[in-house]
């Protein structure tokens, strides 16, 4: 949630910043809600004060053995009016909160302006992609079985078998070990979250269609960012604990409601996929430096796997809802003859922390922390990249050297 003081201090600047990310901030609607909130809050406080004063006077009369029916009637009338006013105030506060929960984070000043992904900026590249189009991962191996998955669950699922299943397991273990090398504490987490957790990190209420909802208040997590960040919800963190560096491997679940017809074949876009997530919670003055570090931690995995990739800085119009600044890592997929996103590393500044009440104290003042997150990496897409970039176009997938201690084999015959 954005800081309402920014709206009060310079509403037009907020409008302009949000316009840069294709969001129409309805300032008149906000002003109407805020004016009504102030009106009914003032009236409620005035009525409470009147009721308290008159009730005190009436109590003194009763102590003296006296009664004043007219005064008692007036108190009851004020109580009825107060109940009505309090109810309206609660309703307006709820509407105002709902309005603000729909508003995305403000872009950082350093983010390039742009309308969509075509305006993103390529920052750097690693490796030389093989420009000869090769077979895709489904053509290379039958150990990725989407037909059986379709029988079991439907489209956008996959069954991995044999050495391919071991290769994915090895990739995940390698990613977690690299995270530990960089100081991240590994977590094993619930893969179900409640609505408060998802609201804190920004998935709810705006993106409910992208989630798999279970019964009552439970949802399957779309990313480990949700439980990792919420571990510190409603907490005041010791300043000396910064930066907190957390990692986890989880299954992730997404309905892909807005992706109908896209990437329907193979592992690129699945309802269920594996991912290793990195989260940092840090001092506000350190968060942009932390973003560079977190991004480099994801990059190192791609480098050690010797996978060609590029780093792209997202423009204002392509930022995710909670992000103030984002770098996407895109890995080369030979069968598609293009780079595809394999990690998104974001600084959410105090946006999630405000929703989740993640705070720290400095010189006696309570302040909001900054939160960051990034994939290191999406395992399914990493699996595709390893298979396709290391296939000899005949019968052999060579396993990257850094994975061979995990897989216990150096190649896969297909």
N, C-alpha and C positions, 0 to 999 in steps of 0.2 A: 504494500500500500504506500502511495506517495505521501509525503509530508504535507498536511493541510496548511501548515504555516507558509509553505511556498505559494499556495493558491491565494492566501490572504495577502501576502506581501507583494506579489507580482503575478496576478492572474493571467495577464496577456502573455507573459513569458512561458508560463505553463502550457497555455493553449498552443503557442507557436512550437514549443518543443514536442508536444504530442502530435501536432500536425505532421512533423517531420517523420513520424513513424506511422503515418496513415490512420491516426486515431482522432476522431472529432470529439474534443472535450467540450461538452455543452455547458458553458460557463453560466448561462442564464438559468438553466435547470439547477445547477449547483447553488447559485446565489439565492434562488427561491427556496430551496430546501434549507439552506443555512439560515436565511432570514426567519423562516417559520420555526426552525429549531430554537433560535434565540428568543423569539416571541413567546413560544410556549414554555421554554425553560424559565424565562423571567416571570411569566404569569404563575407557573407552578411554584417557584420559590416565594413569590409574594403571597400566594394563598397559604403556603405552608407556614409562613411567618405570622399571618393573620390568625390562622387556626391555633397555632401554638400560644400566641398572646391571649386570645379569648379563652382558650382552654385553661390557661393558668389563672385568669381572672375568675372563671367559673369554679375552678377548684378551690380558690380561696373563699369564695362565697359558701361553698358546701362545707368547708371546714368550720365556718362560723354558724353553721346550721341554717343557712339561708338558701333560697333558690331564686332563679331568674329564668322562667320558662322562655321568655323572648330571646335571652342570650343563648340558651341551649339550642333553640330553633335556628338561630343565626349560625352557630357552630356547625350544626348538622347540614345546613345549606352550603356553607363553605366547604365542608367535607365532600359533599356531592359534586360541587364544582371542581374541587381539587382532583377527585378521582377521574373526572372527565378530561381535565387538562393534562393530568399525568399520562392517561391512556393515549391522548393525541401526541404528546411528547415522545413516548415510547415508539409509536408508529412512525413518526418523522425521523427519529434517530435510526430506526431500522432501515427506512428508505434511503437515508443519507449514507449509511454503511454499505448498503447494497450498491448504491451509485459509485462509491469510491472503490469497492472491490472489483469493479469492472474496468477500472483505469489502469493501464500498464505502467511500468516503470519509465522514468525519464531517461533518455539517452545521455550517456556521459558526453562531456564537451568534445572529447577527442574522437568520437565516432563520426565517420564520414556520412554526410547527408546522401540520401538516395531513396528511391521509391520501392525497389524490390531487389531480388538476388542478382539481377543484371548489373546493379550498381555496387556490388561488393568488390573489395579490393584484394587482389592476390599479394600476399606479403612475402612469401618465400616458398621455395621448392626443395625437395630432396629426391635424389635419384633420377634416373632416366627411364621413363615409361617405355615399355615395348609397344611400338605403334602398329605392330601386326596383329590384327584381330584374331583372337584365339577362340577355342570352345568355351562355353560358359560352364559353370560348376555342375549343373545338372547333366550336361552332355559328357563331362569328364568322368563322373563317378555315379554309380547306382546306389552308393552308400548314403546318399542324401535322397530320402524317399518321401516325396510329397503326396504320392498316391495313397499310401497307407495312412499318412497323416490326415488326408481328406476324409478317408473312411472313419477314422477315429474321432475327428473334431471338426472338419470342414476345411475351407480354403484358408490360406495364409498360415499354415502350420507345416512343420517338417519333422520327420523321424530321421535321426542320424544313427548310423550303424558302424560297428566294427572300428576300423582304424580311423575313420573320419570322426566318430564320436570321441575316440581317444585324443585325436588332434585338437578338437575343440576344448576338451578338458585340460590338455596341456597348455593351450593358449591362455585359458583363464588362470591357471596356476602361475604361469609366467607373469601375467599382468599383475596379479596380486603381489607376487614377490618383488616386482619392480616398484610397486607402490610402497611396500614396506621399506625398501632401500631409500626412498625419498622421505621417510618419516611418517607415513600414514599408518594409523592404527586400524587393523582389520576388524570388521564387524560381521556377525551373522545376524540377520534381521528378519522380522516378520515380513511377509510379502502381501499382507493385507493391511490397509490403513483406514482410519476413520476420516470423516469429513473435515474435522478440525485440522488434522495433519495436512490434508490436501489443500485446504484453504490457506494455511500458513505458507506453503511453498508456491501457491499461485495457480494450481490446476483447477480448483473450485473457487467460485461457482461458474466461471466463464467457460471452462472446457470439459464440462460433464459428459458431453457426447463422445469425447475421446477416451473415456474410462470404461472399464468393465465394473459395473456395480453389482455387488452381491446382495444379500438380504440386509434389510435395515440400514445401518450406517456404515457398512463395510464396502470397501473397494479393493480390487487388485491393484498393486502399485504399478505406475507407468515407468518408474525409475527409482533406484535406491536413493537418489537425492531427497526424496520425500521423507523416509524414515531417518536417514542420517541427519538431516538438518533439524528435524523435529525432536531429536534426542535432547536438544538444548532449548526446547520451547518453554517459555515462562521461567527462564532461569537467568540469574545474574552470574556471569562467568568471572572468575578471578583473572585480573589483568595479566598476571604472570603466566597464565595457561595459554595465551595467544602465541602463535596461531594454532588453533585446533585443526588437525589434519586427519581425516577419517576416510576409510575405504570400505567397499563391500562388493561382493559378487552376488547378484540376484537374478532371478528371472524377472522380466519386465513384460507388462501386458498393456496393449493399446488397441483400441477398436479400429483405428485408422479411418475414422468416419469421413474425414475430408480427403481421403486418398483413393476413392473408388476408381478402379480402372488403372491405377498406377502401380508399376512394379508387381504385377500379379504372379510372376513366375519366379521361382527360386526363393532364396533367403534374404533378399534385399529388404523387403518390407513384410514383417510377420506380425501376427497378433501376439505371439509369445516369443521372446528372444532373451539371450543371456547378455549381461553387460557388467563390466567392472566400473564402478563409479568412484570418483574422488570428490570430496567436499572439504572446503576450508572455511573456518569461521575466524575472523581476525579483526584487528584494530582498523577503524576506517582509514587512517592515514597510510595503511600498508596494503590496502586491498588491490590496487592496480598493479603494484609490484607482485603481489601474490598471484594475480591472474597470469602474468608472464611466466611465473614459476610453474604454476599448475599446467599451463599449456605445454611447457617444455617437458614436463613429466609424462604427458601423453605422447608427445613427439618421440621421446627416447624409445618407446616401445616399437613404433613404426621403423625407426632407424635400425634398431637391433634385429628386427625381422627383415631388414633390407627391402622394405616395400616403398615404392615411389609414392610420394604424397606432396600435397601443397597446403599451405596455411592461408586461410582467407579471413579477412576482417569484415564482419557483417556491417552493412550500412544501416542507417536508422530505420528504414522501412522494412528490413528483414529481421530485426531483432525479435527474440522470443519475448513473451509477455513480461516475465520477471527480470529480464536482463537489462543492465545498463550498458554493457560492452561485451562482445562475444567474438571469439575466434573459432572458426570451423576448421577441423582437419579433414582433408579429403584424400582418400587413397585411390590409386589407379586400379581400375577394373578393366582388364584387357578385352573381355568379351563385349563390353559396352563402349570401349574406346573413349573412356572419359574418367574423370575423378568423381568419386561419390563420398558423401559425408560419412565419416566413421567416428567422429568425436565432435562435440560442441562444448567449448570451455567458456564459462560466463562469470562475470562479476555482477552480482545482483544488488550491490551496494547495501543500503539499509531497507530495501523493499520487502524482502521476506522477513527480516528481523523485526520490522515494525508489526507485521501481521502476527508473528510468532512470539513476540516479546522476548527476543534474545538480546540480552543487555550485558553491560559491564559497568564497573564504577571506576572513575578516574578523578583523583583529587576531590572525592566526596560527591561528585556529580554522576548520576546514572545516565548512561548513553547507550545508543543502539550499536550493536556490532555490525559488521559487513559479512555477507555470506557469498561463497563462490562454489561452483560445481563444474564438473567436466567428466566425460566418459574416457576411460583409459583401459580398454576400448569397448566398443560394441563387438561382442564376440562373433556373432554371425557374419557380420561384414568383414571382420578380420579373417575369419575362416575362408570366405570367398576369395579375398585378396591373396591369402597364402596359397590356396589351391591354384587359382588361375595364373598368378605370377610365377609359379614354380612348376608348372606342368610343361613337359617337353613336347606337347602336341602329338604324342604317340601313346605311351602307356605308363608313364611314371610321374608322380608328384614328388619332388625333392623337398624334404622337411628342412626348414631353416635350422642352422646349427644350434642356435640358442634354445630351440624347442626339443632337441633330440634327447636330452636328459629327462625330459618330461614324458615324451612319447615312447621312448625306448626303441624307436626305429628311425632310420634315416631316410626312408622313402616309402611311398605307397604305390603298389602296382594296381592299375585299374583296367 
